[in-house]
Amino acid sequence: MLNELRKISAFIVREFRMLYTYKFAYSTTIINMIFTVVYLLLFGSMFKSADVPSLAPYGGDFIAFAIVGSMGWSLLWNITNSVSFSLRNEMLMGTLESVLITPTNIYTIMLAYIIFGSIFGLLSMLILFLLGFYGFGVVVFSTANIYTLIIFGISIVMMAGFGMIFGGLTLKYKNIGQTIPLIQGIAMFFCSVYFPISILPDGLQAFAKIIPFYYSIEGMRISLTTDSLNPELLYYIIILTILAIVFIILGLILLQRGLTKAKKDGSLSFY
């Protein structure tokens, strides 16, 4: 057990060293995220004084609404991207097979990527928090409580499973194209990241509620408006828990199947 923990820490340290080595690539990712959010917030600030009924349940402030959504979204997808893209990079560099012929379990590698993605996601959240505070005078998460942390924790587990699903597909098919960006684009539209789903037609609202990530973003927002476990918040926690279990099981299955096929085909050492 102690040996596995050392391996996990070694992988995480390596990822941070790579981050430091390729500072330009990572810094442009952060800058792109900031400019995207600032662009949206400046656009929304034109209507700050307007009375928007759909925002009333969230305090009526579009900028605060968008920053909370951006922070939650950044945390979720940094985890999935870390697992999927890091595994792909291992194959691109030809290091995955070398690692797996040592007494290192694939799940040890995945856990290291999940932790790294969570750390990077929290860093992105901090940057967005500071952007909201110093750029727009908005303080978010000032009402965060234990239920907010529970939502965060369950969401991290869910996205870890989601990342392993794509990790397994990457091992099996090598090139999954724009699958992740496509899912991100669709999910962002329906998951109450930048606007409440209440403005959508009824049919699309129903569709939004079958997308797993909606329950993370909306559950987080609800937890910030209450300090007690009311039925609505409990509903979101239960749904998220079920989704987390399902995704983790699917992720473990698909990751193992992808690894088995890659070993059988002898394709671990190339992408």
C-alpha positions as CSV (number, residue, x, y, z in Angstrom):
1,M,0.0,0.0,0.0
2,L,2.8,2.4,1.0
3,N,4.6,1.5,-2.2
4,E,1.5,2.4,-4.3
5,L,1.2,5.7,-2.6
6,R,4.8,6.5,-3.5
7,K,4.1,5.6,-7.1
8,I,1.0,7.9,-7.1
9,S,3.1,10.8,-5.7
10,A,5.8,10.1,-8.2
11,F,3.3,10.4,-11.1
12,I,1.8,13.6,-9.7
13,V,5.3,15.1,-9.2
14,R,6.1,14.2,-12.8
15,E,2.9,15.9,-14.1
16,F,3.8,19.1,-12.3
17,R,7.3,18.9,-13.7
18,M,5.9,18.6,-17.2
19,L,3.6,21.5,-16.4
20,Y,6.6,23.6,-15.4
21,T,8.6,22.4,-18.4
22,Y,5.8,23.3,-20.9
23,K,4.8,26.6,-19.2
24,F,3.8,28.3,-22.4
25,A,1.3,25.5,-23.3
26,Y,-0.3,25.5,-19.9
27,S,-0.3,29.3,-19.5
28,T,-2.1,29.8,-22.8
29,T,-4.7,27.3,-21.6
30,I,-5.3,29.4,-18.5
31,I,-5.3,32.7,-20.5
32,N,-7.8,31.3,-23.0
33,M,-10.1,30.2,-20.1
34,I,-9.8,33.7,-18.5
35,F,-10.6,35.6,-21.7
36,T,-13.5,33.3,-22.5
37,V,-15.1,34.0,-19.1
38,V,-14.2,37.7,-19.1
39,Y,-15.8,38.1,-22.6
40,L,-19.0,36.5,-21.3
41,L,-19.1,38.5,-18.1
42,L,-18.5,41.8,-19.8
43,F,-21.3,41.0,-22.2
44,G,-23.6,40.1,-19.3
45,S,-22.6,43.2,-17.3
46,M,-24.6,45.3,-19.8
47,F,-27.8,43.8,-18.4
48,K,-26.7,43.8,-14.8
49,S,-29.4,46.3,-13.8
50,A,-32.2,44.4,-15.6
51,D,-34.6,42.3,-13.7
52,V,-34.2,38.7,-15.0
53,P,-36.8,36.4,-13.5
54,S,-34.9,33.3,-14.4
55,L,-32.0,34.4,-12.2
56,A,-34.1,35.2,-9.2
57,P,-33.7,31.8,-7.6
58,Y,-29.9,32.3,-7.7
59,G,-29.8,35.8,-6.3
60,G,-30.5,37.7,-9.6
61,D,-26.8,38.5,-10.3
62,F,-25.7,37.1,-13.7
63,I,-22.0,37.7,-13.1
64,A,-22.1,35.7,-9.9
65,F,-24.2,33.0,-11.6
66,A,-21.7,32.7,-14.5
67,I,-18.6,32.6,-12.2
68,V,-20.1,29.9,-10.1
69,G,-20.9,27.9,-13.2
70,S,-17.5,28.4,-14.7
71,M,-15.8,27.3,-11.5
72,G,-17.8,24.2,-11.2
73,W,-17.4,23.4,-14.9
74,S,-13.6,23.9,-14.7
75,L,-13.3,21.5,-11.8
76,L,-15.3,18.8,-13.4
77,W,-13.7,18.7,-16.8
78,N,-10.1,19.2,-15.6
79,I,-10.4,15.8,-14.0
80,T,-11.8,14.0,-17.0
81,N,-9.3,15.8,-19.4
82,S,-6.4,14.9,-17.1
83,V,-7.2,11.2,-17.1
84,S,-8.0,10.9,-20.8
85,F,-5.3,13.2,-22.2
86,S,-2.5,12.1,-19.9
87,L,-3.2,8.4,-20.9
88,R,-3.1,9.4,-24.5
89,N,0.2,11.3,-24.0
90,E,1.7,8.2,-22.3
91,M,0.9,6.2,-25.5
92,L,2.1,9.0,-27.8
93,M,5.5,9.1,-25.9
94,G,5.6,5.3,-25.9
95,T,6.0,5.2,-22.1
96,L,2.8,3.4,-21.1
97,E,4.0,-0.1,-22.0
98,S,7.3,0.5,-20.2
99,V,5.4,1.5,-17.1
100,L,3.0,-1.4,-17.2
101,I,5.6,-4.0,-17.4
102,T,6.8,-2.9,-14.0
103,P,4.8,-3.8,-10.9
104,T,2.5,-0.8,-11.5
105,N,-1.2,-1.2,-11.7
106,I,-3.1,0.8,-14.4
107,Y,-5.5,2.0,-11.6
108,T,-2.5,3.5,-9.7
109,I,-1.8,5.6,-12.8
110,M,-5.4,6.6,-13.1
111,L,-5.6,7.6,-9.5
112,A,-2.6,9.8,-9.9
113,Y,-4.1,11.5,-12.9
114,I,-7.4,12.0,-11.1
115,I,-5.6,13.7,-8.2
116,F,-3.5,15.8,-10.5
117,G,-6.7,16.9,-12.5
118,S,-8.4,17.7,-9.2
119,I,-5.5,19.9,-8.1
120,F,-5.4,21.7,-11.5
121,G,-9.2,22.1,-11.4
122,L,-9.0,23.7,-7.9
123,L,-6.3,26.0,-9.2
124,S,-8.5,27.0,-12.1
125,M,-11.3,27.6,-9.6
126,L,-9.1,29.9,-7.5
127,I,-8.1,31.9,-10.6
128,L,-11.8,32.3,-11.5
129,F,-12.6,33.3,-7.9
130,L,-9.9,36.0,-8.0
131,L,-11.1,37.1,-11.3
132,G,-14.7,37.6,-10.0
133,F,-13.5,39.3,-6.8
134,Y,-10.9,41.7,-8.2
135,G,-12.4,42.2,-11.7
136,F,-16.1,42.4,-10.9
137,G,-16.4,42.8,-7.1
138,V,-18.3,39.5,-6.8
139,V,-17.7,37.1,-3.9
140,V,-18.8,33.6,-4.6
141,F,-18.7,30.6,-2.3
142,S,-19.0,33.0,0.7
143,T,-22.0,30.8,1.7
144,A,-20.3,27.5,1.0
145,N,-21.0,24.8,3.6
146,I,-20.5,21.1,4.2
147,Y,-23.1,20.2,1.5
148,T,-21.1,22.2,-1.1
149,L,-18.1,20.1,-0.2
150,I,-20.2,16.9,-0.4
151,I,-21.4,17.9,-3.9
152,F,-17.8,18.6,-4.9
153,G,-16.6,15.3,-3.6
154,I,-19.2,13.2,-5.3
155,S,-18.8,15.2,-8.5
156,I,-15.0,14.5,-8.5
157,V,-15.7,10.7,-8.1
158,M,-18.3,10.9,-11.0
159,M,-15.9,12.7,-13.3
160,A,-13.1,10.3,-12.3
161,G,-15.3,7.5,-13.6
162,F,-16.1,9.5,-16.7
163,G,-12.4,10.0,-17.3
164,M,-11.7,6.3,-17.0
165,I,-14.4,5.6,-19.6
166,F,-12.6,7.8,-22.1
167,G,-9.3,6.3,-21.0
168,G,-10.6,2.9,-21.8
169,L,-11.9,4.0,-25.2
170,T,-8.5,5.7,-25.9
171,L,-6.7,2.4,-25.1
172,K,-9.1,0.5,-27.3
173,Y,-9.5,2.8,-30.3
174,K,-6.4,5.0,-29.9
175,N,-8.0,8.0,-31.6
176,I,-11.4,9.1,-30.3
177,G,-11.3,12.4,-32.2
178,Q,-13.4,15.3,-30.9
179,T,-15.6,13.1,-28.7
180,I,-14.7,14.9,-25.5
181,P,-15.0,18.4,-26.9
182,L,-18.3,17.5,-28.5
183,I,-19.7,16.2,-25.2
184,Q,-18.4,19.2,-23.4
185,G,-20.1,21.6,-25.9
186,I,-23.4,19.8,-25.6
187,A,-23.2,19.5,-21.9
188,M,-22.2,23.2,-21.3
189,F,-25.4,24.3,-23.2
190,F,-27.7,22.1,-21.1
191,C,-26.0,22.1,-17.7
192,S,-26.8,25.6,-16.4
193,V,-23.2,26.8,-16.6
194,Y,-23.8,30.2,-18.1
195,F,-27.6,30.4,-18.1
196,P,-30.5,28.8,-16.2
197,I,-32.1,25.9,-18.0
198,S,-35.5,27.5,-17.2
199,I,-35.1,29.8,-20.3
200,L,-35.1,26.7,-22.5
201,P,-38.2,25.2,-24.0
202,D,-39.9,22.6,-21.9
203,G,-38.6,19.7,-24.0
204,L,-35.0,20.8,-23.8
205,Q,-35.3,21.4,-20.0
206,A,-36.4,17.7,-19.7
207,F,-33.4,16.7,-21.9
208,A,-31.0,18.8,-19.7
209,K,-32.1,16.8,-16.6
210,I,-30.8,13.5,-18.1
211,I,-27.3,14.9,-18.5
212,P,-25.2,13.9,-15.4
213,F,-23.2,17.1,-15.2
214,Y,-26.3,19.2,-14.7
215,Y,-26.8,17.7,-11.2
216,S,-23.2,18.8,-10.2
217,I,-23.6,22.4,-11.3
218,E,-27.1,22.8,-10.2
219,G,-26.5,20.9,-6.9
220,M,-23.6,23.2,-6.2
221,R,-25.7,26.3,-6.8
222,I,-28.5,25.0,-4.5
223,S,-26.0,24.2,-1.7
224,L,-24.9,27.8,-1.8
225,T,-28.4,29.0,-1.1
226,T,-29.2,26.9,1.9
227,D,-27.4,25.8,5.0
228,S,-29.6,22.8,5.7
229,L,-30.3,19.5,4.0
230,N,-33.6,20.3,2.4
231,P,-35.5,17.7,0.2
232,E,-34.3,19.4,-3.0
233,L,-30.6,19.3,-2.0
234,L,-30.9,15.8,-0.8
235,Y,-32.4,14.8,-4.2
236,Y,-29.4,16.2,-6.0
237,I,-27.0,14.4,-3.6
238,I,-28.7,11.1,-4.1
239,I,-28.8,11.4,-7.9
240,L,-25.1,12.4,-8.0
241,T,-24.2,9.5,-5.7
242,I,-26.0,7.0,-8.0
243,L,-24.3,8.6,-11.1
244,A,-20.9,8.4,-9.4
245,I,-21.3,4.7,-8.7
246,V,-22.5,4.0,-12.2
247,F,-19.7,5.9,-13.9
248,I,-17.0,4.4,-11.7
249,I,-18.2,0.9,-12.4
250,L,-18.4,1.6,-16.2
251,G,-15.0,3.3,-16.1
252,L,-13.3,0.4,-14.4
253,I,-14.9,-2.1,-16.8
254,L,-14.1,-0.1,-20.0
255,L,-10.6,0.7,-18.8
256,Q,-9.8,-3.0,-18.2
257,R,-11.3,-4.0,-21.5
258,G,-9.4,-1.3,-23.3
259,L,-6.2,-2.4,-21.6
260,T,-6.8,-6.1,-22.4
261,K,-7.4,-5.3,-26.1
262,A,-4.4,-3.1,-26.3
263,K,-2.2,-5.8,-24.8
264,K,-3.7,-8.4,-27.1
265,D,-3.1,-6.2,-30.2
266,G,0.4,-5.2,-29.0
267,S,-0.5,-1.5,-29.3
268,L,0.4,-0.2,-25.9
269,S,3.7,1.2,-27.2
270,F,2.3,3.3,-30.0
271,Y,-0.7,5.7,-30.6
